[in-house]
Amino acid sequence: MHSLPHDHTGARIRRLRLERHLTQAALAELSSIPYGTLTKVEQGVTPASPYVIAAAARALRVQVETVTGQPYVTELRADELDVLIRPIREALDVYDLGADPDIAPRPEELLAADAEELLVAVRAGEIKQVAARIPGLIQEVTTAAHAAPGRESWLLLASTYRTAYDVASKLGYYDLAAIALARMDWAAQRGSNAVIGGMYRYMRALTYLREGGYKTGQLLIELGLRTLEQAEPGREREVVTGQLHLGAAVMAARSKDRQRADGHLAEAGRIAEGTGEAVETHWLAFGPTNVQVHRVSVLAELDEYGQASQEGRGVNIPASWPKSRRSHHYAELARAQMWTGDLDASFQNLLRARKSAPQQARYHQTVRETYAGLEAARRQLPDSFLSYGSWLGI
């Protein structure tokens, strides 16, 4: 089920609820969503939060993307992005078939340079460019790794799989993202790298965060932290450890566990004091700024939108920060401001999210839900607001 003109998340929840012959009261009880919240979400009066979306999906026994309407096929087709998905899927499918005799891979240093370039490009929001290039690079690196297996070649392959994950998840193809993650783990195991193993568990935990599987996500975070203990001490290990704590903080906040969330934030903050801004270490953008940004997200997940908005206005993002991370922060801040009724500031941050990384913002669920909330709240809509909705395809 994909998004339709004038469709919204609440309308999809209602259709799915009726298909299962459930009353609003029954779904509210099954999902632990407050009855008043559910009715307003279904009516389109209140936007659906990530917590509500995940809780409704689990209660209705469907994938989250069935509720959100992802991937947004009409917009993807208009941007000529839909045709780039199948080549990525095919490249991921040949991981264990050995070297391709029709491919003559370039030297490893050239492949590594291309892999790094794509890691940077996807964080700069250049999703279409990366989606077009990553299938060929995966196939070339796959052949190189099988033809001359070694630690570095396997880790290089893991890097290309990570980029495929980034593209698939940003475009809403979460089934494909899950496959890319599995391939990343497969290659990382052959490269025997505990840091990459820890990163894999962090990224896998984020999939459970999205699906509302908070207990499983927390277990994956704990496993990732234990895996990192096997890595050589140093800044690289500290950065990934800190990032796991940030992910765990959001996980705890979404499950409404304030104490656990604060504990993980505090530990991440302690680590960040030692690492400083480590934007380029595995391109996780870890450091004091990311701790501040995640604090805003944690407060929003705890429904403390006023404090989240206040803290968000105080975040000064360094020029070195990836545009994709900058865009994500602006979207989160816009959501918090929308809930506080600061509609003009919220829309300004949606504009900032688009300016920072337009290809990412167009397919970002938080951007779309926040826009829907602003649309429901405003009686008079300026031309710039209507133009933004047209750009989103709403």
Buried (B, 14 or more C-beta within 10 A) or exposed (E): BBBEEEBBBBBBBBEBBEEBEBEBEEBBEBBEBEEEBBBBBBEBEBBBBBBBBBBBBBBBEBBBBBBBBBBBBBBBEEBEBBEBBEBBBEBBEBBEEEBBEEBEBEEBEEBBEBBBBBBBBBBBBBBBBBBBBBBEBBBBBBBBBBBEEEEEBBBBBBBBBBBBBBBBBBBBBBEBBBBBBBBBBBBBBBBEBBBBBBBBBBBBBBBBBBBBBBEBBBBBBBBBBEBBEEBEEEEBBBBBBBBBBBBBBBBBBBBEBBEBBBBBBEBBBEBBEEBEBBBBBBBBBBBBBBBBBBBBBBBBBBBBBBBBBBBBEEBEBEEEBBBBBBBBBBBBBBBBBBBBEBBEBBBBBBBBBBEBBBBBBBBBBBBBBBBBBBBBBEEEBEEEBEEBBEBBBB
